[in-house]
Amino acid sequence: IIFYFFNMTIVQSQIEINPVKEKDINSVKNPTGAKFVIPYRDWKIKDKKSEVYEVPIEYCKFRLENGRIKHQILSHEKIKGTLDRDSDDTQKIISDYISKSDPKKNQDLKKLLAKDGQSEPAIMTADGFLINGNRRKWAFHELSKEYPNERYNRLKVVILPGSESPERPTVKDIAILENRYQVYRDGKSEYSKMNKALTYYSYFKADIPLEELLKDDPTYGDADPKKFKQNLKKFTLEFFEPIKLMEEFLEENNVKGDYNRISNRWMSFEELGKNLTSKFENDKFLVEHNIEKNEIGVIKNAAFNLIKIKETSELGVGDNRFLIRQLPKWIKNQKKDVLKIGKLEDVDPNITDPDERDAKWHDEKEEQVLNIIKKIQNLTTRAKDQEDPINRLNEALQKLNHEDLYLEQIDQMKIPDVEKAFKICQEIETRNNEIKRNFYDIQKGVKDNKKKIKEKWNS
């Protein structure tokens, strides 16, 4: 994937602009006299200022591709059919999803706009679809219902180049512009990780290079090409691997595309990708964990069954991701039991209703999965009790071998800190001698001899 991102050359198509709606916008827009620099193409670098207009909010349309509500829209279209972006019904549906997406921040925004008004313009296409400012339109609409006032009926906007302009936006231009507004830290409501992943993944499938999007992101962008390439790899693992797993999970459970159904399981899929499935191509990992290549599918299915569990409290864990986190260790020590979880037969395939299938699985299969996990946990606890001293000693040794304790680092310490460090070393030495003596006694059988002598004299 990374090689593909860095080597593809794509000619991006221009976005569709409705000429009738573009004409309507031109007839109702009023210049405010203000100008504003937006991060479109290289306009910010060139300090190119754009005219700010006031446009009646009914002409400013919510955008169907809004990344903030990505999984809700995808799920809606999968279950109820494709949405027509121009229709009033679709606009109402989008408004409802925005209203529920972050209620507290939405209410805070309403209060801010009511108190101070709109300080920064929204951005929209020439035919009225908002790239940035969907929440502000929602807030103005809500305020206008509560407090009929002319100030809430118009939105300040910068309008992107229209159908006759040589700078008319491409699909890539819109993707980068939307992304720039998300990664700039200015207090706006950010996308959830799942919605961010789905948004970027849809860009990827539309042939927009990931490097173009991430170069503006302070978390992943880096001037050093080598580090940037590493960051691309990190991003694909953190965001794309969970999405691929979710898509596979949904397809296997006959609910393809219904992301709403698993929106509260994002962290479990993220954990699964990071700790297990992304390593299946690594032969060393497979050997260390005793995994045969023909077992990978069953193990993945076992993970999906762990993610399905609704009630984890009797297992003594917080939620499903803690089970997923334990999976590599369970595979290493109790692989047969993990494979049993993966081989559990699904419910009757003739049940087509997703909710009925889900309820049936929890009635018939969840208890079986829980019982196997309890058995694994008991075995793991016993093994852990035996391994802990070795693990702790190895951890102590690794820390004592840390580069912070190399001579060149110690040389830079202040005298009072050196004295403190010397005292700690003495305590470590004392404790080490005690532990060493215990192991020596056990090794030579001295402990048993001491016990016998004590018993003799006590008697």
N, C-alpha and C positions, 0 to 999 in steps of 0.2 A: 504493500500500500504506500509506504513512504517513497519508494523508488518511483511509483506511479505519480504521486503528487509533484515530485520535483522535475519530472520529465515530460509531462503532458503539455500540449499546446492546444488550447480550446478557443474557437471563435464563438464568443457568446452572442446569443440572439438578443435583440432589444425587447424590452417589456411591452406587453400589449397596452395600448392607450385608446380608450373609447373616445372617438372624435366628438361625439355629441356631448358627452359629459365634460370634455375638455372645454368645449365652447361655452357650456353652462357656467363652468368655474370662472372663465374669463369675463363673463357678463356680470358676475356678482362680487368679484374680489375688489376690495378697496385698499389702495396703498396706505400704509401708516406713516410713511416717511422714514421709518427706521430701516437699518440694514443689519445683516447678521451673517457671520462666516460659519458655514456648515462643513462637516468633514466628508464632503462628496468628492470623489476622485482625488485630485491634488489641489482642490480649492483652498484648503486650510494652509497648505505650504505657501501658496501664492497670495494668501490673504485676500482672496476674492470674496467680496461682500455681495450678499443676495438681498433683494427687496423683500421686506416683510409685509404681508397682506393680512387683512381681516376678511374671513370668509364665514358665512352663516354655517352653524354646526351641522345642519341637515345636509349640506353639500360635502362635508368632510366624512368620509366613509371608513368604518373599521376595516382593517385588512385581514383577510382570511388566513394569511400565512404568518400572522403574529406569533413569534416564538414563545411569548409568555404563556400562551394557552395551546401549545402545539399538540400535546397528547390528547387534550380534550377534543380538539377539532378532528384529529385523525380517527379517534374512537367514534365520534359522532358520525362521520362520513362512512365509516365501515359498517356501523349498525343501521343507520337511517338513510344512507344514500348521499350522493354528492351534493354539496351546497352551492347555490348560485350566489356569487359574491355581491351581485348588484341588488338582490331582492331585499325587501324590508324584513322578511322573516329571518333571513340569514343575519342581517345586521342586528336583529333582536337577540338571536342565539349567541352571537359573538359578545354582545353587550352583557348578557347573563353570565357567560363564562368569565369575562374580565371582572365582573362584580364579585365572583366567588374566588378568584385566583389569589387575592391577597387582601382580605377584607380590612385589616387594620391599616395597612398602608393606603388603601383606597380612601378610607375615612380621613386619614391624616392629610391626604392630598386635597380632598374636598375643603377641609378647614383652611389649609394654606391658600388655596385659590380664592376662597371667600374673603379671607383677610387681606391678602396682598395682590390678588389678581395673577395673571399669567406673565411671568417674567421672561420666559424664553419661548421662542416660536416653535411650533410643531413642524414636521416635515411631511409633505405629501406629494404624490404624483400629480401630473398635470390634469388627470381626470378625477382627482379627489380621494385617493386611497392613502391612508396615513401610514408612513413608514415609522415615524416616531411621534408619539402624542396620542395614541389610542386611549390611554388611561385619562388623559386630560379631557378628551372629548367626552368620555363616559362621565367624568366628574362634573363637567359643565352641564351636561344633559340632566344629571341628577339634581344639581343646584337650581337649574331653571324650573324644575318641577316643584321644588320646595319653596323657592323664592323667585317668583316671576320678575325677572330683571333683564333689561337689554344687554347688560354686560356679560351675561352668561350665554347669550345666543350666538356669539361670534367667537371664532378661534383665530388666534394669530398664527400664521403659517408662512413657511418658505416653500414655494412651489418649484419642484424639480423641472428641468428642461422638458418642453413638450414635444409633440410629434414632428414638428417642423425644425427642431433644433439639432445641429450636428452633435450636441452633447446629450442627446436623449439617452436615458439610462438603459443599461443592459441588465439582465438577470443578476450577473455578477456584481455590478455596481450597487444594486439594491441590497444584495446579501452583505456586501462589505460595509455599506452605510449603516444597515441595521445592527451589524455586529459592533461597529465602532461606538455606537450609542450605548450598547450594552457593556462594553469593557471599560469605557471611561467612568471613573469613580465619581459620580455626582449625586448620589443619594437616590437615584431612581430604583424602582422595584426591579430586582434582577430576576432572570429566569431561574427556575429550579434546575438542578443538574440534569434531570431527565428531559426537561423541555429544551435545555441547551443542547444536549446530546442529539435529540431528535431534529432540532433545527440545523445543526452542523451536518448531521447525516443526510438530511434532505439536500443540503447544498452539495455535499460530496456526490450524491447520486445525480445531481444536476450538472456534474462536471466542473464544479468550482473548486479550484485547488485549495486545500486546507492551509497551505502556507500563506495564501493571500489573506485569509481570515485571521490567522493567528499572529501575523507579524505586528498587528496593532494591539494585541492582548499583552498587558504588562506581565502576566503570569507565565506566558509561553514564548512571547517574542524575544529574540536575542540577536544582537548584531553578529555574534560569532556563528558562522554557518554550521560548525560541528555541534555546538550546543543547541542551536535551533533545530537541527535534525533530530537530536535526542529528545527535545521537547515535543516534536511532532509524534515521535514514537510513544512518549509518555501520554500525550493527549489521546491517541487512538486506543491505548490500553484503558485509560480512565473513562472515556466517554463512548467509544465505538464498540468495544468488546461487550459491555453490558447490554447495549442496544441489540447487537446480534443475538445474544443469548435470550433476550426478551422476545425477539421475533421468533426464534426457534421454539421457545416455551409456548407462546401463544398459538403457533401453528400446530404443535403436537397436541394441544388441548382444544383444537377446533374453534379457536376464537382469534384467528389471525387478524392483526390490526387493532384489536380492542385494548389499547394501552391503559385505559381507565381501570381495567380489571386488576392490573398489577402495579398501579402507580405508587402504592405504598410499599412496594418490594424492591425499589430501585437499589438500595444499599446492599441487599442480598445478592442481586445480580452483579453489582460492582465488586463485591467481595469474591464471588465465584470466578469472575474474569481475572482478577488480580492474583488470587492465590492458587488457582487450579487450571482453568481451561486455556489460559494464555501460555501455559508451560507444557501443553501436550505435544508441541513440536520439538521439545527439548529432550533428546534421548537420555541425557544424564538424569534429568528429573524423573523420567519413566523408570529407569533402572533403580534409582534410589528409593522410589516408592512402590517398586515391585508391580508396575502397571504394564500389562500387555496391550499392544495397540488395538486388539480386537475387543478390549474391555472398556475403551474410552467412552463409547456410546452408552453403555450401561451405567458407568460412573456419572456421566452427565445427567442421565435420567434419575439417578439416585439424588443428585443435587436438586433437580427440579422437584422431586417429591418432598425434599426437606423444605424447599421454599413454599410449597403448598400448605404446610402445616399452619393451622390457625392458632392453636393453643399450645404455647411452649413453656408455660409456667411450671408444669409438673416435671419439666426437664431441668429446672433450675437455671434457665438462661433468659436473657432479656428478650431477644427476638430471633428470627430465623438466621440473621447474618452471623450470629455466634455459632450456630450449627455449621454453617458453610465454612467458617473460619477453622473449625476443628477437622473438616473433611480430609485434608491431606494427611494429617496424623492418623486418623481412623483408617484410611486406605493403607497406610504403611503397616499398621499393627493388627487391624481386624478387617482385612479386605473382603473376606467372605461375607461378612455381615453387611458391609456397604453394598456389595453386589446383590445381596438379597433385596435391599431397599430398591435398587435399580431395576430388578427383575419382577417386581410386583405387577401383576396384571392390572390394566386399567379397567374402569367400569364398563358396563355394557355399551358397545359402540353404537347401538341403535338409539341411545338417548341423545337427541340432537340439541335440546335446549341447554345452553351453557350453564345457567343457574342450577338446573336440575342435575346436570352432570357433576358440577362442583359439589353440591350437597350430597350426592350419592358417594362421591369419593371420600368425603369427610366422614360419612356414616360407616363405610365399609373398609377403607384403607388406612385412614389416619392412625387408628389405634395400633395397627400392625407396625407401621413405621415407628411410632413412639416406643413400642416394646423393644424393637431391634435397637433403637438408639440407647435405651436404658441399659441394655445388655452391653453395648459398646462402651458406654460411660463407666460401667462397673469395672470392666476389663482394663480400660485406660487408666482409671484411678489406681488400680493395683500396680500396673506397670509404672505409673508416675511415682508412686511411693518408693519403688525400688530404684528408679533412675534419678530422683531428685538430687541426692548428694553429688553424683557425678556431674549433673547439669550445673549445679551451683558452683562446684570447683572449677569447671571449665569456664564459666562466666567470670569468676574471680581472676583466673589466669589471663583471660582475654583483656580484662580491664587493666591489669598490671602491665600488660604488653602494649597498651595503647600509646600512640605517638605523642600524646600530651606528657608522657612520663619519660620521653627521650631526654638525653643530657642537654641538648640545645634549648629545649623548652624550660628545663629546671634551672638552667643558668640565668634565665631572665627573671626569676622570681625575686621578690623583695625578701630581705632578711627575716622579718617577723613571720612571713609565710613559709619560709624554709624551716624555721624552728617548729611551726605547727605541723608541717609535712613530716619532719623527722619523728615527732611524737606519734603521729598516725602510723608511720612505718614500724615503730616499736610495738604498737598495739597489734598491728597485723602479724608481726613476727611472733608475738606471744600466743596469739590465737592460732596461728599456723602450727606452732609447736604442739599445742594441745591436741589439735585435730590429727597431726601426724602421729602423736603418741597413741591415740585411740586406734588408728588404723594399724599401727605396729602391733599393739596388744592383740587385736583381733587376728591379724595375720599369723602371729606366733602362738596363739592359744593362751596367752597370758591372762586374758579376761576371765576365762573359765577357771584357771588356777587360782586367781584372786578370790573368785566366788567360793571355791571349795575351802580355801584357807579361812575365809570369813565365817563360813558355816561351821567349820570345825571349832574355832575359838568361841563362837556364840554358843555352841552346845556345851 
